[in-house]
């Protein structure tokens, strides 16, 4: 099983990332959330992956964090939710909002996901609201605001990707002096955190 890819990002599309590892190009289906976090083509990237084997197809799915992958695994266990719908859910809402909606049994928010009707949203809430309590890294996502919207957004993005608050705060403090645009700050922070 392929559990992780680390290599050069050759191409990125809203639903696909092509990563070259050791001379082999792996095409991985991704969510819009993961797409938004990918660096520019030609950069080094890490994707946590899930291998999907069907009767007539083998697919690779890529996730920006292990928490996103764990939530995907929980979603596809719900009757009526397949890989495509699970990826749509991960792209339609932030990880924090999706978890909050499921835990709070917020059917209305979940029906904003493309392809998710009221019945499916109710099933997701019913089957997963209790299980999400044990999903590592997703407890305490709200955290304590820093007061600065830029810092809060960066801290929130990094903790949503599964990094612990005590690991994230020094990186955020380091970037505070230059305060690059948020997308660049996330990329720089991810590089620092993956060392």
Backbone as CSV, one residue per row, in Angstrom:
resi,resn,N_x,N_y,N_z,CA_x,CA_y,CA_z,C_x,C_y,C_z
1,UNK,0.836,-1.187,0.000,0.000,0.000,0.000,0.877,1.245,0.000
2,UNK,0.470,2.262,-0.735,1.205,3.517,-0.778,0.569,4.452,0.251
3,UNK,1.313,4.824,1.291,0.754,5.635,2.365,1.186,7.081,2.352
4,UNK,2.275,7.383,1.605,2.786,8.751,1.607,3.642,8.958,0.369
5,UNK,3.540,10.135,-0.222,4.384,10.506,-1.353,5.182,11.742,-0.977
6,UNK,6.464,11.714,-1.297,7.287,12.910,-1.102,8.142,13.054,-2.347
7,UNK,7.978,14.171,-3.031,8.728,14.373,-4.264,8.395,15.705,-4.898
8,UNK,8.687,15.805,-6.186,8.460,17.059,-6.909,7.039,17.109,-7.458
9,UNK,6.378,18.220,-7.214,5.037,18.422,-7.759,5.188,18.805,-9.222
10,UNK,4.772,17.930,-10.114,4.907,18.153,-11.552,3.738,18.969,-12.080
11,UNK,2.547,18.651,-11.619,1.338,19.329,-12.092,0.300,19.336,-10.989
12,UNK,-0.461,20.433,-10.903,-1.570,20.461,-9.948,-2.808,21.004,-10.636
13,UNK,-3.894,20.305,-10.427,-5.209,20.689,-10.914,-6.143,20.676,-9.711
14,UNK,-7.306,21.338,-9.788,-8.193,21.353,-8.618,-8.590,19.978,-8.087
15,UNK,-8.479,18.946,-8.923,-8.871,17.607,-8.462,-7.750,16.570,-8.566
16,UNK,-6.528,17.008,-8.938,-5.455,16.048,-9.189,-4.081,16.667,-8.927
17,UNK,-3.200,15.876,-8.336,-1.798,16.285,-8.165,-0.921,15.196,-8.758
18,UNK,0.053,15.594,-9.579,1.005,14.657,-10.160,2.342,14.879,-9.460
19,UNK,2.787,13.862,-8.727,4.013,13.970,-7.930,5.016,12.947,-8.434
20,UNK,6.243,13.417,-8.726,7.293,12.509,-9.182,8.157,12.107,-7.997
21,UNK,8.229,10.808,-7.771,9.041,10.241,-6.683,9.972,9.201,-7.283
22,UNK,11.259,9.445,-7.238,12.225,8.468,-7.750,12.028,8.138,-9.217
23,UNK,11.644,9.118,-10.011,11.473,8.913,-11.443,10.111,8.387,-11.860
24,UNK,9.228,8.120,-10.898,7.883,7.627,-11.193,6.882,8.724,-10.864
25,UNK,5.976,9.017,-11.798,4.956,10.034,-11.565,3.679,9.402,-11.028
26,UNK,3.262,9.835,-9.840,2.037,9.328,-9.221,0.946,10.374,-9.355
27,UNK,-0.179,9.996,-9.972,-1.328,10.892,-10.095,-2.280,10.590,-8.946
28,UNK,-2.522,11.583,-8.104,-3.389,11.392,-6.939,-4.576,12.342,-7.011
29,UNK,-5.776,11.790,-6.841,-6.973,12.628,-6.748,-6.903,13.373,-5.418
30,UNK,-7.285,14.659,-5.433,-7.193,15.479,-4.223,-8.471,16.283,-4.028
31,UNK,-8.644,16.805,-2.810,-9.772,17.696,-2.520,-9.363,19.126,-2.857
32,UNK,-10.344,20.012,-2.949,-10.050,21.423,-3.198,-9.231,22.024,-2.061
33,UNK,-9.437,21.544,-0.840,-8.659,22.040,0.304,-7.180,21.717,0.129
34,UNK,-6.890,20.491,-0.265,-5.504,20.100,-0.495,-4.920,20.899,-1.650
35,UNK,-5.689,21.090,-2.705,-5.234,21.872,-3.861,-4.803,23.272,-3.421
36,UNK,-5.600,23.890,-2.545,-5.294,25.238,-2.076,-4.011,25.316,-1.261
37,UNK,-3.561,24.199,-0.731,-2.349,24.176,0.090,-1.106,23.720,-0.670
38,UNK,-1.288,23.285,-1.917,-0.139,22.808,-2.682,0.759,23.964,-3.102
39,UNK,2.077,23.746,-3.105,2.988,24.781,-3.603,2.925,24.848,-5.132
40,UNK,3.714,25.711,-5.711,3.776,25.817,-7.170,4.425,24.563,-7.763
41,UNK,4.082,24.264,-9.012,4.695,23.131,-9.710,6.214,23.317,-9.702
42,UNK,6.930,22.223,-9.525,8.384,22.269,-9.451,8.892,22.257,-8.017
43,UNK,8.002,22.473,-7.058,8.376,22.477,-5.639,8.274,21.068,-5.055
44,UNK,8.922,20.882,-3.923,8.817,19.618,-3.193,7.483,19.601,-2.439
45,UNK,6.865,18.433,-2.367,5.563,18.311,-1.719,5.464,16.970,-1.004
46,UNK,4.647,16.940,0.041,4.346,15.690,0.748,2.844,15.504,0.717
47,UNK,2.401,14.328,0.270,0.982,13.975,0.299,0.817,12.674,1.074
48,UNK,-0.144,12.664,1.976,-0.516,11.432,2.665,-1.557,10.776,1.765
49,UNK,-1.413,9.485,1.509,-2.225,8.879,0.458,-3.065,7.699,0.937
50,UNK,-4.016,7.388,0.099,-4.906,6.238,0.296,-5.006,5.540,-1.060
51,UNK,-4.757,4.246,-1.082,-4.852,3.477,-2.314,-6.250,2.878,-2.406
52,UNK,-6.932,3.173,-3.493,-8.302,2.711,-3.684,-8.294,1.640,-4.770
53,UNK,-8.649,0.417,-4.410,-8.639,-0.695,-5.359,-10.074,-1.132,-5.615
54,UNK,-10.469,-1.046,-6.885,-11.797,-1.506,-7.284,-11.626,-2.625,-8.300
55,UNK,-12.736,-3.214,-8.677,-12.695,-4.355,-9.597,-11.928,-4.048,-10.881
56,UNK,-12.147,-2.866,-11.455,-11.517,-2.545,-12.735,-10.677,-1.266,-12.688
57,UNK,-10.273,-0.830,-11.479,-9.532,0.422,-11.377,-8.727,0.463,-10.086
58,UNK,-7.534,1.045,-10.180,-6.721,1.333,-9.005,-6.473,2.835,-9.007
59,UNK,-6.840,3.508,-7.921,-6.682,4.963,-7.832,-5.895,5.318,-6.584
60,UNK,-5.234,6.450,-6.657,-4.501,6.978,-5.518,-5.137,8.304,-5.127
61,UNK,-5.398,8.477,-3.840,-5.970,9.718,-3.330,-4.920,10.383,-2.458
62,UNK,-4.784,11.714,-2.581,-3.784,12.448,-1.816,-4.422,13.433,-0.850
63,UNK,-3.824,13.558,0.332,-4.351,14.445,1.373,-3.224,15.290,1.942
64,UNK,-3.562,16.513,2.339,-2.549,17.432,2.868,-2.092,17.055,4.274
65,UNK,-2.909,16.305,4.993,-2.549,15.929,6.370,-3.114,14.550,6.696
66,UNK,-2.577,13.955,7.739,-3.091,12.656,8.163,-4.508,12.802,8.718
67,UNK,-4.827,13.970,9.306,-6.176,14.192,9.831,-7.201,14.224,8.704
68,UNK,-6.828,14.866,7.584,-7.745,14.891,6.441,-7.976,13.472,5.935
69,UNK,-6.908,12.682,5.881,-7.038,11.299,5.417,-7.894,10.473,6.378
70,UNK,-7.715,10.663,7.688,-8.519,9.924,8.669,-9.998,10.282,8.548
71,UNK,-10.283,11.565,8.341,-11.673,11.984,8.190,-12.260,11.394,6.910
72,UNK,-11.468,11.351,5.837,-11.903,10.695,4.593,-12.272,9.232,4.873
73,UNK,-11.410,8.533,5.601,-11.654,7.113,5.901,-12.951,6.924,6.687
74,UNK,-13.235,7.849,7.595,-14.492,7.761,8.347,-15.688,8.045,7.442
75,UNK,-15.557,9.060,6.588,-16.675,9.433,5.720,-17.087,8.294,4.784
76,UNK,-16.105,7.596,4.216,-16.474,6.553,3.241,-17.085,5.320,3.902
77,UNK,-17.023,5.239,5.228,-17.680,4.132,5.932,-19.185,4.359,6.055
78,UNK,-19.621,5.600,5.818,-21.047,5.919,5.894,-21.731,5.404,4.636
79,UNK,-22.819,4.670,4.802,-23.566,4.118,3.674,-24.016,5.261,2.759
80,UNK,-23.694,5.162,1.481,-24.097,6.191,0.515,-23.034,7.238,0.253
81,UNK,-21.927,7.205,1.002,-20.828,8.158,0.786,-19.657,7.404,0.170
82,UNK,-19.359,7.733,-1.074,-18.234,7.113,-1.761,-17.027,8.036,-1.752
83,UNK,-15.929,7.600,-2.370,-14.711,8.417,-2.402,-14.917,9.800,-3.012
84,UNK,-15.698,9.868,-4.091,-15.920,11.160,-4.756,-16.650,12.136,-3.831
85,UNK,-17.687,11.658,-3.150,-18.443,12.518,-2.244,-17.599,12.907,-1.030
86,UNK,-16.785,11.975,-0.533,-15.926,12.277,0.619,-14.915,13.363,0.264
87,UNK,-14.312,13.284,-0.926,-13.385,14.328,-1.369,-14.105,15.659,-1.547
88,UNK,-15.349,15.612,-2.067,-16.136,16.841,-2.225,-16.403,17.479,-0.868
89,UNK,-16.685,16.657,0.139,-16.936,17.168,1.491,-15.688,17.833,2.056
90,UNK,-14.538,17.207,1.845,-13.283,17.756,2.353,-12.890,19.038,1.627
91,UNK,-13.389,19.214,0.407,-13.092,20.428,-0.350,-14.102,21.538,-0.135
92,UNK,-15.336,21.180,0.207,-16.398,22.176,0.358,-16.306,22.923,1.683
93,UNK,-15.825,22.247,2.715,-15.730,22.856,4.046,-14.316,22.654,4.574
94,UNK,-13.870,23.584,5.401,-12.569,23.383,6.039,-12.690,22.170,6.965
95,UNK,-11.563,21.579,7.297,-11.560,20.414,8.176,-12.259,20.747,9.492
96,UNK,-11.958,21.915,10.035,-12.557,22.351,11.299,-14.078,22.487,11.172
97,UNK,-14.540,23.131,10.082,-15.983,23.330,9.893,-16.717,22.016,9.667
98,UNK,-16.084,21.115,8.927,-16.700,19.813,8.661,-16.849,19.011,9.953
99,UNK,-15.793,18.978,10.746,-15.848,18.260,12.023,-16.887,18.897,12.946
100,UNK,-16.895,20.236,12.990,-17.857,20.939,13.848,-19.293,20.632,13.411
101,UNK,-19.528,20.622,12.095,-20.873,20.349,11.581,-21.315,18.928,11.930
102,UNK,-20.403,17.971,11.802,-20.752,16.574,12.111,-20.980,16.399,13.611
103,UNK,-20.063,16.921,14.409,-20.210,16.798,15.868,-21.484,17.474,16.355
104,UNK,-21.811,18.636,15.741,-23.000,19.383,16.147,-24.262,18.934,15.442
105,UNK,-24.134,17.890,14.616,-25.272,17.360,13.840,-25.966,18.474,13.045
106,UNK,-25.143,19.310,12.404,-25.617,20.449,11.620,-25.895,19.997,10.175
107,UNK,-27.080,19.449,9.985,-27.476,18.906,8.683,-27.473,19.997,7.617
108,UNK,-27.910,21.179,7.981,-28.011,22.291,7.017,-26.638,22.608,6.398
109,UNK,-25.600,22.685,7.230,-24.246,22.957,6.723,-23.776,21.834,5.814
110,UNK,-24.032,20.598,6.200,-23.571,19.451,5.408,-24.255,19.371,4.047
111,UNK,-25.488,19.873,3.935,-26.173,19.826,2.631,-25.584,20.838,1.647
112,UNK,-24.674,21.691,2.095,-23.971,22.603,1.170,-22.908,21.857,0.361
113,UNK,-22.579,20.651,0.789,-21.590,19.838,0.071,-22.238,19.316,-1.215
114,UNK,-21.577,19.483,-2.370,-22.150,18.986,-3.625,-22.477,17.494,-3.550
115,UNK,-23.712,17.150,-3.897,-24.133,15.750,-3.914,-24.687,15.228,-2.598
116,UNK,-24.627,16.037,-1.540,-25.122,15.594,-0.233,-26.511,16.183,0.011
117,UNK,-27.497,15.290,0.072,-28.853,15.702,0.385,-29.112,15.581,1.876
118,UNK,-30.342,15.886,2.270,-30.693,15.884,3.691,-30.509,14.494,4.321
119,UNK,-30.958,13.443,3.619,-30.852,12.088,4.181,-29.400,11.672,4.382
120,UNK,-28.566,11.958,3.396,-27.148,11.600,3.507,-26.495,12.393,4.632
121,UNK,-26.824,13.681,4.730,-26.272,14.521,5.798,-26.672,13.975,7.166
122,UNK,-27.918,13.544,7.290,-28.386,12.969,8.558,-27.638,11.674,8.884
123,UNK,-27.394,10.846,7.844,-26.644,9.601,8.052,-25.227,9.896,8.532
124,UNK,-24.579,10.889,7.889,-23.212,11.260,8.268,-23.181,11.673,9.740
125,UNK,-24.126,12.533,10.117,-24.187,12.996,11.515,-24.432,11.841,12.469
126,UNK,-25.403,11.004,12.135,-25.773,9.893,13.009,-24.611,8.927,13.210
127,UNK,-23.928,8.578,12.110,-22.887,7.551,12.187,-21.537,8.063,12.679
128,UNK,-21.268,9.372,12.494,-19.919,9.860,12.802,-19.806,10.810,13.985
129,UNK,-20.913,11.384,14.434,-20.797,12.417,15.477,-20.091,11.903,16.726
130,UNK,-20.328,10.664,17.109,-19.669,10.110,18.293,-18.222,9.692,17.992
131,UNK,-17.987,9.170,16.784,-16.652,8.674,16.434,-15.626,9.799,16.350
132,UNK,-16.053,10.999,15.995,-15.094,12.089,15.809,-14.452,12.542,17.097
133,UNK,-15.027,12.181,18.231,-14.410,12.532,19.503,-13.024,11.936,19.651
134,UNK,-12.781,10.800,18.999,-11.493,10.134,19.147,-10.538,10.365,18.000
135,UNK,-10.884,11.220,17.047,-10.002,11.459,15.897,-8.836,12.333,16.346
136,UNK,-7.640,11.768,16.377,-6.487,12.474,16.927,-6.214,13.773,16.189
137,UNK,-5.885,14.792,16.944,-5.532,16.076,16.343,-6.698,16.971,16.046
138,UNK,-7.924,16.483,16.143,-9.069,17.320,15.812,-9.782,17.838,17.047
139,UNK,-9.367,17.426,18.225,-9.942,17.984,19.440,-9.322,19.343,19.690
140,UNK,-10.105,20.267,20.156,-9.604,21.607,20.477,-9.172,22.386,19.266
141,UNK,-9.868,22.220,18.154,-9.482,22.953,16.949,-9.680,24.455,17.083
142,UNK,-10.622,24.856,17.925,-10.908,26.288,18.010,-9.744,27.062,18.614
143,UNK,-9.095,26.521,19.644,-7.916,27.168,20.212,-8.201,28.543,20.784
144,UNK,-7.155,29.231,21.151,-7.281,30.568,21.715,-6.832,31.583,20.681
145,UNK,-7.688,32.558,20.327,-7.305,33.531,19.315,-6.104,34.359,19.768
146,UNK,-5.284,34.743,18.817,-4.107,35.548,19.130,-4.449,37.034,19.116
147,UNK,-5.568,37.421,18.557,-5.928,38.832,18.471,-5.603,39.414,17.100
148,UNK,-4.529,38.958,16.469,-4.150,39.421,15.144,-4.793,38.486,14.107
149,UNK,-5.649,39.028,13.200,-6.334,38.156,12.233,-5.371,37.350,11.359
150,UNK,-4.237,37.956,10.961,-3.260,37.241,10.133,-2.690,36.052,10.912
151,UNK,-2.279,36.303,12.151,-1.720,35.232,12.981,-2.757,34.157,13.260
152,UNK,-3.975,34.583,13.572,-5.045,33.630,13.874,-5.339,32.745,12.667
153,UNK,-5.371,33.348,11.471,-5.633,32.573,10.249,-4.524,31.568,9.991
154,UNK,-3.277,32.001,10.167,-2.143,31.101,9.943,-2.147,29.973,10.974
155,UNK,-2.335,30.321,12.249,-2.373,29.325,13.314,-3.493,28.316,13.070
156,UNK,-4.657,28.836,12.693,-5.816,27.979,12.445,-5.555,27.032,11.273
157,UNK,-4.984,27.559,10.192,-4.691,26.720,9.018,-3.738,25.590,9.391
158,UNK,-2.711,25.904,10.167,-1.711,24.887,10.522,-2.260,23.851,11.512
159,UNK,-3.060,24.300,12.475,-3.635,23.331,13.410,-4.675,22.462,12.714
160,UNK,-5.390,23.039,11.724,-6.350,22.246,10.945,-5.648,21.179,10.125
161,UNK,-4.389,21.422,9.799,-3.611,20.435,9.049,-3.027,19.359,9.971
162,UNK,-3.287,19.511,11.280,-2.900,18.456,12.202,-1.693,18.737,13.058
163,UNK,-1.089,19.915,12.909,0.055,20.233,13.745,-0.429,20.701,15.116
164,UNK,0.290,20.294,16.153,-0.073,20.658,17.525,0.183,22.151,17.745
165,UNK,-0.657,22.749,18.584,-0.581,24.182,18.888,0.805,24.598,19.383
166,UNK,1.405,23.784,20.270,2.705,24.161,20.837,3.829,24.102,19.800
167,UNK,3.636,23.344,18.715,4.624,23.280,17.637,4.398,24.435,16.660
168,UNK,3.134,24.808,16.467,2.754,25.845,15.502,3.133,27.249,15.979
169,UNK,2.915,27.534,17.262,3.101,28.902,17.771,4.497,29.480,17.526
170,UNK,5.600,28.731,17.740,6.919,29.308,17.454,7.110,29.631,15.961
171,UNK,6.546,28.814,15.086,6.662,29.047,13.643,5.888,30.310,13.257
172,UNK,4.695,30.463,13.821,3.888,31.658,13.560,4.632,32.894,14.058
173,UNK,5.218,32.804,15.241,5.970,33.931,15.814,7.154,34.301,14.929
174,UNK,7.806,33.285,14.358,8.960,33.525,13.485,8.556,34.282,12.213
175,UNK,7.379,33.947,11.681,6.908,34.593,10.441,6.260,35.955,10.699
176,UNK,5.989,36.251,11.961,5.295,37.494,12.318,6.067,38.731,11.854
177,UNK,7.400,38.690,11.897,8.194,39.873,11.543,8.058,40.235,10.072
178,UNK,8.078,39.234,9.190,7.965,39.521,7.746,6.512,39.559,7.281
179,UNK,5.634,38.877,7.982,4.192,38.809,7.675,3.913,38.710,6.172
180,UNK,4.356,37.607,5.523,4.073,37.437,4.091,2.573,37.199,3.881
181,UNK,2.081,37.294,2.630,0.667,36.965,2.374,0.365,35.565,2.927
182,UNK,-0.866,35.360,3.345,-1.235,34.138,4.061,-0.855,32.862,3.316
183,UNK,-1.114,32.803,2.010,-0.782,31.588,1.236,0.717,31.303,1.301
184,UNK,1.543,32.356,1.163,3.002,32.184,1.250,3.415,31.797,2.666
185,UNK,2.756,32.395,3.652,3.073,32.094,5.050,2.797,30.623,5.353
186,UNK,1.679,30.099,4.825,1.342,28.686,5.046,2.406,27.794,4.426
187,UNK,2.824,28.125,3.197,3.859,27.321,2.532,5.156,27.330,3.336
188,UNK,5.584,28.537,3.761,6.831,28.654,4.527,6.731,27.901,5.849
189,UNK,5.591,28.019,6.507,5.387,27.336,7.787,5.431,25.821,7.600
190,UNK,4.792,25.319,6.538,4.797,23.877,6.280,6.203,23.355,6.048
191,UNK,7.016,24.141,5.321,8.408,23.748,5.095,9.150,23.657,6.428
192,UNK,8.935,24.663,7.278,9.608,24.685,8.576,9.149,23.525,9.463
193,UNK,7.862,23.216,9.421,7.310,22.156,10.275,7.669,20.756,9.798
194,UNK,7.989,20.608,8.525,8.302,19.284,7.979,9.789,18.962,8.027
195,UNK,10.596,19.857,8.583,12.038,19.587,8.708,12.296,18.530,9.741
